Amino acid sequence: MLQTVRQGMAAALDPALVDELLAAYQEAKRNFYLGGLRLSAVEGGRFCEAAFRLLQQRTTGTFEALGKQIDSDALIRSLANIPAAKQPDCVRLHIPRALRVVYDIRNKRDNAHLADGIDPNLQDAGLVVAILDWILAEFVRLYHSVRPDQAKKMVDGIVTRLAPAVEDFDGFLKVLRTDLGASDFMLLVLYQTGPQGAGFGDLESWAHPKMRTNLRRTLNALEHDKAYIHGSNDSFRITRSGQRYVETRRLLEPTNDHRSR
């Protein structure tokens, strides 16, 4: 999917800029999944640097060289002044304003030492990656001529969710944590399998032996009581709610040490 996204954008935009955008996006998402919350904001800033230049190129045909300071405020004003008939609102208004939010989080939020004593790492990183998802989906929509829902699916397929608490032995997923109950165990392996999901037979083989007797009941509860997974034809996939649960409960870590990073 990454190559598909790249090809569509690089056909109309500078390939080096496209590569920078996609690399920063991948790193921000991986850092988020692995708990590197401050790094997600840093990579978000790098993503912005590339995205602003792509908007420059689309609207003027040229862009500031990478490594040169860009006046984002002036660029946002100039984009907003482009006549509506010449560029869509997402180029003129929505993407630039969304990029401004990410910039402000990177530059103006002290993630470690807020006066109110609240550690904003998780909420800031969550906002950053959600904005990056939306911006990249808008670029995909613009340069692949697809509907917003199709663009989102393409973006979702770019980054594989990586769970350090799960190790893959030639297709056998081994959960490295010994403190998890059956429900959290199943959510963790389904998080790792991502959009492709897993069949009941695989889940049963990966499960701890003591979990197998009531595995159907466990999966039914996750699907119907929690809406954390979706089952179809004896195959199961994790839902967005399930992904958020895994991330916020810090189930991805290879130990049960949940101290803040």
C-alpha positions as CSV (number, residue, x, y, z in Angstrom):
1,M,0.0,0.0,0.0
2,L,2.9,2.4,0.7
3,Q,4.1,2.1,-2.9
4,T,0.6,2.7,-4.2
5,V,0.3,5.9,-2.2
6,R,3.8,7.0,-3.2
7,Q,3.3,6.4,-6.9
8,G,0.1,8.4,-7.0
9,M,1.5,11.4,-5.2
10,A,5.0,11.3,-6.8
11,A,3.5,11.4,-10.2
12,A,2.4,15.0,-9.6
13,L,4.7,16.1,-6.7
14,D,8.4,16.1,-6.0
15,P,9.3,12.5,-5.2
16,A,11.8,13.5,-2.5
17,L,9.2,15.5,-0.7
18,V,6.7,12.7,-0.9
19,D,9.3,10.3,0.5
20,E,10.0,12.7,3.4
21,L,6.3,13.0,4.1
22,L,5.7,9.3,4.1
23,A,8.9,8.5,6.1
24,A,7.9,11.0,8.8
25,Y,4.4,9.6,8.9
26,Q,5.6,6.1,9.3
27,E,8.0,7.0,12.1
28,A,5.4,9.1,14.0
29,K,2.9,6.2,13.9
30,R,5.4,3.6,14.9
31,N,6.7,5.7,17.8
32,F,3.1,6.2,18.9
33,Y,2.3,2.4,18.8
34,L,5.5,1.7,20.7
35,G,5.0,4.3,23.3
36,G,7.5,6.9,22.2
37,L,5.0,9.7,22.7
38,R,7.3,12.7,22.6
39,L,9.0,11.4,19.4
40,S,5.5,11.2,17.8
41,A,5.3,15.0,18.1
42,V,8.8,15.5,16.8
43,E,8.1,13.4,13.7
44,G,4.8,15.2,13.4
45,G,6.8,18.4,13.0
46,R,9.0,16.8,10.3
47,F,5.8,15.7,8.5
48,C,4.6,19.3,8.6
49,E,7.8,20.6,7.0
50,A,7.2,18.2,4.1
51,A,3.5,18.8,3.8
52,F,3.8,22.6,3.8
53,R,6.3,22.3,0.9
54,L,3.9,20.0,-1.0
55,L,1.2,22.6,-0.7
56,Q,3.7,25.2,-1.9
57,Q,4.5,23.1,-5.0
58,R,0.9,22.4,-5.7
59,T,-0.1,26.1,-5.6
60,T,3.0,27.8,-7.0
61,G,5.0,25.2,-8.8
62,T,8.0,25.7,-6.5
63,F,8.9,25.1,-2.9
64,E,11.5,26.1,-0.2
65,A,14.4,23.6,-0.1
66,L,14.4,21.1,2.7
67,G,16.6,22.3,5.5
68,K,15.7,26.0,4.9
69,Q,13.5,27.7,7.4
70,I,9.9,28.0,6.2
71,D,7.6,30.9,7.3
72,S,4.6,28.8,8.0
73,D,2.4,31.7,9.1
74,A,3.0,33.6,5.9
75,L,2.4,30.4,3.9
76,I,-0.9,29.8,5.7
77,R,-2.0,33.3,4.9
78,S,-1.0,33.1,1.3
79,L,-2.8,29.7,0.9
80,A,-6.0,31.2,2.5
81,N,-5.9,34.1,0.0
82,I,-6.0,31.8,-3.1
83,P,-9.3,32.2,-4.9
84,A,-11.7,29.3,-4.1
85,A,-12.1,28.6,-7.8
86,K,-8.4,27.8,-8.1
87,Q,-7.8,25.3,-5.3
88,P,-10.1,23.2,-3.1
89,D,-10.8,24.2,0.5
90,C,-8.6,21.4,1.9
91,V,-5.6,22.9,0.1
92,R,-6.4,26.5,0.9
93,L,-7.7,26.2,4.5
94,H,-8.2,22.8,6.1
95,I,-4.7,21.1,5.6
96,P,-2.7,24.3,6.5
97,R,-4.8,24.9,9.7
98,A,-4.4,21.3,10.7
99,L,-0.6,21.5,10.2
100,R,-0.6,24.6,12.4
101,V,-2.0,22.6,15.3
102,V,0.7,19.9,15.0
103,Y,3.4,22.7,14.8
104,D,2.0,24.3,17.9
105,I,2.0,21.0,19.9
106,R,5.6,20.4,18.9
107,N,6.9,23.9,19.5
108,K,4.8,25.3,22.3
109,R,3.8,22.4,24.6
110,D,6.3,21.4,27.2
111,N,5.4,17.7,27.4
112,A,7.4,17.0,30.5
113,H,6.8,20.0,32.8
114,L,3.4,21.6,32.6
115,A,2.6,23.9,35.5
116,D,-0.7,22.0,36.2
117,G,1.2,18.8,36.8
118,I,-0.6,16.9,34.1
119,D,1.5,14.8,31.7
120,P,0.0,15.5,28.3
121,N,2.1,13.0,26.4
122,L,-0.6,10.5,25.4
123,Q,-3.3,13.1,24.6
124,D,-0.9,15.2,22.6
125,A,0.6,12.3,20.7
126,G,-2.9,10.9,20.0
127,L,-4.0,14.2,18.6
128,V,-0.9,14.5,16.4
129,V,-1.2,11.1,14.9
130,A,-5.0,11.6,14.3
131,I,-4.2,14.8,12.4
132,L,-1.4,13.2,10.4
133,D,-3.9,10.4,9.4
134,W,-6.4,12.9,8.2
135,I,-3.9,15.1,6.3
136,L,-2.3,12.2,4.5
137,A,-5.7,10.8,3.6
138,E,-6.5,14.2,2.1
139,F,-3.4,14.1,0.0
140,V,-4.3,10.5,-1.1
141,R,-7.8,11.7,-2.0
142,L,-6.4,14.6,-4.1
143,Y,-3.9,12.5,-6.0
144,H,-5.6,9.2,-6.3
145,S,-9.1,10.4,-7.2
146,V,-10.8,8.2,-4.5
147,R,-13.5,8.8,-2.0
148,P,-12.6,9.8,1.6
149,D,-13.4,6.3,3.0
150,Q,-11.2,4.7,0.3
151,A,-8.4,7.2,1.1
152,K,-8.6,6.3,4.8
153,K,-8.3,2.6,4.1
154,M,-5.2,3.2,2.0
155,V,-3.6,5.3,4.7
156,D,-4.5,2.6,7.3
157,G,-2.6,0.1,5.3
158,I,0.6,2.0,5.2
159,V,1.9,1.3,8.7
160,T,1.7,-2.1,10.3
161,R,0.9,-2.0,14.0
162,L,3.8,-3.4,15.9
163,A,3.4,-4.9,19.4
164,P,6.7,-5.5,21.2
165,A,4.8,-7.8,23.5
166,V,4.2,-10.2,20.6
167,E,6.9,-12.1,18.8
168,D,6.4,-13.8,15.5
169,F,7.9,-17.3,15.1
170,D,7.3,-18.2,11.5
171,G,3.7,-17.2,11.7
172,F,3.1,-18.4,15.3
173,L,2.4,-15.3,17.5
174,K,3.9,-15.7,20.9
175,V,2.7,-13.2,23.6
176,L,5.6,-12.4,25.8
177,R,3.5,-11.1,28.7
178,T,2.4,-13.6,31.3
179,D,0.1,-11.2,33.2
180,L,-2.7,-10.9,30.7
181,G,-6.2,-12.5,31.0
182,A,-7.8,-14.1,28.0
183,S,-9.5,-11.0,26.7
184,D,-6.4,-8.8,26.7
185,F,-4.4,-11.7,25.3
186,M,-6.7,-12.0,22.3
187,L,-6.9,-8.2,21.7
188,L,-3.1,-8.0,21.7
189,V,-2.6,-10.7,19.0
190,L,-5.5,-9.2,16.9
191,Y,-3.8,-5.8,17.2
192,Q,-0.7,-7.4,15.8
193,T,-2.5,-9.0,12.9
194,G,-4.1,-5.7,11.9
195,P,-6.6,-5.5,9.0
196,Q,-6.0,-9.1,7.9
197,G,-7.2,-10.4,11.3
198,A,-6.9,-14.1,12.3
199,G,-9.1,-17.2,12.1
200,F,-10.4,-19.0,15.1
201,G,-8.0,-21.9,14.5
202,D,-5.0,-19.6,14.7
203,L,-6.3,-17.8,17.8
204,E,-6.8,-21.1,19.5
205,S,-3.3,-22.3,18.7
206,W,-1.7,-19.0,19.9
207,A,-3.7,-18.9,23.1
208,H,-2.4,-20.2,26.4
209,P,-3.8,-23.7,27.0
210,K,-5.9,-22.6,29.9
211,M,-7.6,-20.0,27.7
212,R,-8.8,-22.4,25.0
213,T,-11.7,-24.0,26.7
214,N,-13.7,-20.8,26.9
215,L,-12.2,-19.1,23.9
216,R,-15.5,-18.8,22.0
217,R,-17.1,-17.1,25.0
218,T,-14.1,-14.7,25.3
219,L,-14.4,-13.7,21.6
220,N,-18.2,-13.4,21.8
221,A,-17.9,-11.0,24.8
222,L,-15.2,-8.9,23.0
223,E,-17.4,-8.7,19.9
224,H,-20.9,-8.3,21.3
225,D,-20.4,-6.8,24.8
226,K,-17.4,-4.5,24.1
227,A,-17.3,-4.0,20.3
228,Y,-13.6,-4.4,20.5
229,I,-13.4,-7.0,17.6
230,H,-15.5,-8.0,14.6
231,G,-16.1,-11.6,13.5
232,S,-17.0,-12.8,10.1
233,N,-16.8,-16.4,8.7
234,D,-14.9,-17.6,11.8
235,S,-12.3,-14.9,11.3
236,F,-11.8,-11.9,13.6
237,R,-10.4,-8.4,13.3
238,I,-9.8,-5.7,15.9
239,T,-12.0,-2.6,15.8
240,R,-10.8,1.0,16.3
241,S,-12.3,0.8,19.8
242,G,-10.2,-2.3,20.4
243,Q,-7.1,-0.6,19.1
244,R,-7.6,2.4,21.4
245,Y,-8.1,0.0,24.4
246,V,-4.8,-1.8,23.7
247,E,-2.9,1.4,23.3
248,T,-4.3,3.3,26.3
249,R,-3.9,0.2,28.6
250,R,-0.3,-0.1,27.5
251,L,-0.7,-3.7,26.5
252,L,1.9,-3.3,23.8
253,E,4.8,-3.3,26.2
254,P,6.7,-6.6,26.6
255,T,6.4,-6.4,30.4
256,N,3.7,-5.4,32.8
257,D,5.7,-2.3,33.8
258,H,3.3,0.6,33.0
259,R,5.3,3.5,34.2
260,S,5.2,6.6,32.0
261,R,8.0,7.0,29.6
